[in-house]
Amino acid sequence: MAKKSWIARNERKKATVAKFSDIRHKLKAEKDYVGLSMLPRDASPTRLVNRCEYSGRRRAFLRRFRLSRISFRELASHGMLPGVTKSSW
């Protein structure tokens, strides 16, 4: 489980990105890079981290399910993910 502060920090970054998205889009269209550089660092969407919805882990993240590999395997084994079956051949 990730630290609560890391998860909270990522949530704050999401809010900042949403707040400045229109301004960033307008400045990019005008090619005003000085204005872009004056925005907060966390206003850039590349500062966001994909985190597991279940555990908060950021490594080994599966985008389709928004889960880490560990959480995915655990939930799939218990049949909690619809449409996911264990492979056998």
C-alpha positions in Angstrom: 0.0 0.0 0.0 1.3 3.4 -1.0 1.7 6.2 1.6 -1.4 8.3 1.9 0.7 11.4 1.4 1.8 10.2 -2.1 -1.8 9.4 -3.1 -3.0 12.8 -1.8 -0.2 14.6 -3.6 -1.2 13.0 -6.9 -4.8 14.0 -6.2 -3.7 17.6 -5.7 -1.8 17.4 -9.0 -4.9 16.2 -10.8 -6.9 19.2 -9.5 -4.1 21.6 -10.6 -4.0 20.1 -14.1 -7.8 20.4 -14.4 -7.7 24.0 -13.1 -5.1 25.1 -15.7 -6.0 22.9 -18.6 -8.0 25.7 -20.5 -5.2 28.2 -19.9 -2.5 25.8 -21.0 -4.5 24.9 -24.2 -4.9 28.6 -25.0 -1.2 29.5 -24.4 -0.1 26.5 -26.5 -2.4 27.6 -29.4 -0.8 31.1 -29.3 2.7 29.5 -28.9 3.2 31.7 -25.8 5.9 29.6 -24.2 6.9 32.3 -21.8 3.4 32.3 -20.4 3.4 28.5 -20.2 6.6 28.6 -18.2 5.0 31.0 -15.7 2.3 28.4 -14.8 2.9 26.1 -11.9 4.9 23.0 -12.5 2.1 20.7 -11.4 -0.2 22.2 -14.1 1.5 20.0 -16.7 -0.3 16.7 -17.3 3.0 14.8 -17.5 3.5 15.3 -13.8 0.6 13.0 -13.0 1.4 9.4 -12.1 -0.8 6.4 -12.9 -1.6 4.8 -9.6 -3.5 1.6 -8.7 -7.1 2.4 -7.6 -6.9 -0.4 -5.1 -3.5 -0.1 -3.5 -2.0 3.2 -4.8 1.0 1.4 -6.2 2.5 3.2 -9.2 4.8 0.5 -10.7 3.5 -2.4 -12.9 0.3 -0.5 -13.6 -2.3 -2.0 -16.1 -4.1 0.9 -17.8 -7.0 -1.1 -19.0 -8.0 -2.1 -15.4 -6.4 0.9 -13.6 -4.8 -1.7 -11.2 -1.3 -2.8 -10.4 -0.3 -6.4 -11.4 -0.5 -7.6 -7.8 -4.0 -6.2 -7.2 -5.1 -7.4 -10.6 -4.0 -11.0 -9.9 -5.6 -11.0 -6.5 -9.0 -9.7 -7.7 -9.0 -11.9 -10.8 -8.3 -15.0 -8.7 -11.3 -14.2 -6.6 -13.5 -13.6 -9.7 -14.0 -9.9 -8.9 -13.1 -8.7 -12.4 -15.8 -9.4 -15.0 -14.6 -11.0 -18.2 -11.2 -12.1 -16.9 -10.5 -15.8 -16.8 -7.4 -17.7 -16.0 -5.6 -18.9 -19.1 -5.1 -22.6 -19.7 -3.8 -24.7 -22.6 
